[in-house]
Amino acid sequence: MSRSISIPETLDLSAFRRPIAGAPARVEAAIARGVQAGPDVPFAGVSRLLEPGGDGLTDGVVRNSDGMLVVSCLTDLPGNSPSMWDWWFGWHGISSERYRLWHPEDHVWSGVSEDRRGVADLRERYVGLDSHVDERIASPEVLKLTISFRRPASFGLDQAAVDRVGTAICARVGFRGTPINTGRLIHLIRRTDHGSEMLSRFWLGDLELAMPLVGMALSPLLNTRQRRLRLLPDQTGLNLLRHCAMEMNHLASILPSLHQRFGSP
């Protein structure tokens, strides 16, 4: 497990500490519909996100036939640019106070595996980094997670195509202190006429042992439908949908002014 750096905050963030609103009505309607049994949303089709209409999904949770849970969330980002989100992912993790701006109710603590504040390139400040967080996912339990940021190309997204539409935040997610990654996430931020929009996708139950040779051999044993159904009840996906919708809409409302105050040129 990589070490964790959490630096005491020295910036005055008081102007950006605001109450968080609930999830949008359309998201709550999707949660009320419950988890849908297909059609499958395979990770192998991830490049569809880069097409003009994306993959056609907005808000909801699907249970794939292989047992995996797939969470989809669409967030409108008026006045936000993709580069603001690249900046955010390289800026917030170093401090719990910054992290809590994102979701003042669910976010508890944050640290990172490396201090990259001196890196000029916005993406290189977080790609390859491990972000260690304590957070709730729309439930009372505090989860201790590690979010390992990866290059879009490693997730099957062509970087040049990503650059043409905006940016893509890609990561593997697992429970801190364990050798198993339990899912993948992609936040694709696409430019629009009024700012940007975010297509968030989570594939929960895509299990990966963080030991390449052993992991390849054990992958078929880990990634069974029965194991996924046991580890991932429907409520896990529904809670994540609500949490994602709340945190992304909340951050979108403060990010332009936050970036103007603290962002790099």
C-alpha positions in Angstrom: 0.0 0.0 0.0 1.4 3.4 -0.9 1.9 6.0 1.8 -0.5 8.8 2.2 0.2 12.5 2.4 -2.5 14.8 3.9 -1.3 18.4 4.3 -3.0 20.8 6.8 -4.9 23.5 4.9 -3.5 27.0 4.8 -6.0 28.6 2.4 -9.1 30.4 3.4 -11.9 28.3 1.9 -14.7 29.7 3.9 -16.4 31.4 0.9 -16.8 28.0 -0.8 -18.2 26.0 2.2 -21.9 25.9 1.3 -24.8 23.5 2.1 -25.3 20.7 -0.5 -28.6 20.2 -2.2 -30.3 16.9 -2.8 -30.0 15.0 -6.1 -31.9 16.4 -9.1 -35.5 15.2 -9.5 -34.7 13.2 -12.6 -32.0 11.3 -10.6 -34.4 10.6 -7.8 -36.9 9.3 -10.3 -34.2 7.0 -11.7 -33.4 5.7 -8.2 -37.1 5.1 -7.6 -37.2 2.9 -10.7 -34.6 0.7 -9.1 -31.8 -1.3 -10.7 -32.7 -2.4 -14.3 -31.9 -5.9 -15.6 -30.1 -4.9 -18.8 -29.5 -4.3 -21.5 -25.9 -4.9 -20.6 -23.5 -2.0 -20.5 -20.1 -3.7 -21.0 -16.9 -1.9 -20.2 -15.6 -3.1 -23.6 -18.0 -0.5 -25.2 -16.5 2.4 -23.3 -15.3 4.2 -26.5 -19.0 4.9 -27.3 -18.8 7.7 -24.8 -16.8 9.7 -27.3 -19.5 9.5 -30.0 -21.8 12.6 -30.5 -24.6 11.1 -28.5 -22.4 9.3 -26.1 -23.7 5.8 -25.2 -27.3 6.9 -24.9 -27.4 6.6 -21.1 -28.3 9.4 -18.7 -29.1 8.4 -15.1 -29.7 4.9 -13.8 -28.3 1.7 -12.6 -28.1 -1.5 -14.7 -27.4 -5.0 -13.5 -25.4 -6.7 -16.3 -26.0 -10.3 -17.0 -22.6 -11.1 -15.6 -23.6 -9.6 -12.2 -21.7 -6.3 -12.6 -23.5 -3.1 -11.5 -23.2 -0.2 -13.9 -24.0 3.3 -12.6 -24.6 6.1 -15.1 -25.0 9.8 -14.2 -25.3 12.9 -16.3 -24.4 16.3 -14.8 -24.8 19.7 -16.5 -21.8 21.9 -15.9 -22.7 25.5 -16.8 -19.7 27.8 -16.9 -17.3 24.9 -16.3 -14.5 24.0 -18.6 -12.9 20.6 -18.9 -9.6 22.1 -17.8 -11.2 23.2 -14.5 -11.9 19.6 -13.7 -8.4 18.5 -14.6 -7.2 21.2 -12.2 -9.6 20.1 -9.5 -8.5 16.4 -9.5 -4.9 17.5 -9.1 -5.7 20.1 -6.4 -8.2 18.8 -4.0 -6.9 15.5 -2.8 -3.9 16.8 -0.8 -6.2 18.3 1.9 -9.3 17.0 3.7 -10.7 20.6 3.8 -10.5 20.8 0.0 -12.0 17.4 -0.4 -15.0 18.3 1.9 -15.9 21.2 -0.3 -17.0 18.6 -2.9 -19.6 17.0 -0.6 -19.7 18.6 2.8 -21.9 15.8 4.2 -20.3 12.6 2.8 -16.7 13.4 2.5 -14.6 13.0 5.6 -10.8 12.7 5.0 -8.4 12.8 2.0 -4.7 12.1 1.4 -2.6 11.3 -1.7 0.4 9.1 -2.4 2.5 11.9 -3.7 2.7 15.7 -3.5 2.6 17.0 -7.1 1.8 20.6 -6.5 5.0 21.6 -8.4 4.0 19.7 -11.6 3.1 22.1 -14.4 0.8 19.9 -16.5 -2.7 19.7 -14.9 -3.3 16.1 -15.9 0.1 14.9 -14.7 -0.8 16.2 -11.2 -3.2 13.3 -10.7 -2.7 10.6 -13.4 -0.8 7.8 -11.8 -1.6 9.1 -8.3 -3.4 7.2 -5.6 -6.0 9.2 -3.8 -6.9 7.8 -0.3 -10.3 8.9 1.0 -12.7 8.3 3.8 -16.3 8.9 2.6 -19.9 7.9 2.9 -21.8 6.9 -0.2 -25.2 8.2 0.6 -25.3 5.9 3.7 -24.0 6.1 7.3 -21.0 3.8 6.8 -17.7 5.5 6.3 -15.7 3.6 3.6 -11.9 3.8 3.3 -11.1 3.8 -0.4 -8.2 4.1 -2.7 -8.8 5.7 -6.1 -5.9 5.0 -8.5 -6.0 7.4 -11.5 -5.1 5.9 -14.9 -4.6 7.3 -18.4 -7.6 7.2 -20.6 -5.7 5.0 -23.1 -5.4 2.3 -20.5 -9.2 2.3 -20.3 -9.7 2.0 -24.1 -10.2 5.7 -24.8 -8.1 7.4 -27.6 -6.4 10.4 -26.0 -6.6 12.5 -29.2 -10.4 11.8 -29.3 -10.7 12.7 -25.7 -8.9 16.0 -26.2 -11.2 16.9 -29.1 -14.3 16.7 -26.8 -12.8 17.8 -23.4 -11.1 15.5 -20.8 -11.6 12.1 -19.2 -10.9 11.3 -15.5 -10.3 7.5 -15.3 -9.6 5.4 -12.2 -9.5 2.1 -10.6 -11.2 2.0 -7.1 -10.7 -0.4 -4.2 -10.8 -0.6 -0.4 -7.7 0.8 1.2 -5.4 -1.8 2.6 -6.6 -4.6 0.4 -4.9 -5.9 -2.8 -8.1 -6.0 -4.9 -9.5 -3.2 -7.0 -13.3 -3.6 -7.0 -14.4 -1.3 -9.9 -13.7 1.3 -12.5 -14.9 4.9 -13.0 -14.8 7.3 -15.9 -15.9 11.0 -15.7 -16.0 12.2 -19.3 -16.3 16.0 -19.4 -17.4 17.3 -22.8 -17.5 20.9 -23.9 -21.0 22.4 -24.7 -22.3 25.8 -25.8 -22.8 26.8 -22.2 -19.8 25.2 -20.5 -19.6 21.4 -20.2 -21.4 18.3 -19.3 -20.2 15.2 -17.4 -20.9 11.6 -18.3 -20.0 9.6 -15.2 -19.8 5.8 -15.5 -19.0 3.3 -12.7 -18.5 -0.5 -13.4 -18.8 -2.1 -9.9 -17.6 -5.7 -9.6 -14.9 -5.5 -12.2 -12.4 -7.2 -9.8 -8.7 -6.9 -10.3 -5.9 -8.3 -8.0 -3.1 -5.7 -7.8 -0.5 -8.3 -8.6 -0.4 -8.6 -12.4 0.7 -12.2 -13.0 -1.2 -13.7 -10.2 -4.2 -11.4 -10.9 -4.5 -12.6 -14.5 -4.6 -16.2 -13.3 -7.2 -15.5 -10.6 -9.4 -13.1 -12.5 -11.8 -15.8 -13.7 -12.3 -17.0 -10.1 -12.8 -13.5 -8.8 -15.2 -12.2 -11.5 -18.1 -14.6 -11.2 -21.8 -13.6 -11.3 -22.4 -15.3 -8.0 -19.6 -13.3 -6.3 -20.8 -10.0 -7.7 -24.3 -10.6 -6.6 -23.1 -11.4 -3.1 -20.8 -8.5 -2.8 -22.9 -5.8 -4.6 -26.5 -5.5 -3.5 -28.7 -3.3 -5.7 -28.7 -0.6 -3.0 -24.9 -0.1 -3.5 -25.5 1.1 -7.1 -28.5 3.3 -6.2 -26.6 5.0 -3.3 -23.7 5.7 -5.6 -26.0 7.3 -8.2 -27.4 9.7 -5.6 -23.9 10.5 -4.2 -22.4 11.2 -7.6 -25.3 13.4 -8.7 -25.1 15.4 -5.5 -21.4 15.9 -5.4 -20.9 16.7 -9.1 -23.8 19.2 -9.1 -22.5 20.8 -5.9 -19.0 21.2 -7.2 -20.1 22.5 -10.5 -21.8 25.4 -8.7 -18.6 26.5 -7.0 -15.8 25.3 -9.3 -15.6 28.4 -11.6 -15.1 30.8 -8.7 -12.9 28.3 -6.9 -10.7 27.9 -9.9 -10.6 31.7 -10.5 -9.4 32.2 -6.9 -6.9 29.3 -6.6 -6.3 27.9 -10.1 -3.1 27.9 -12.1 -2.8 30.3 -15.0 
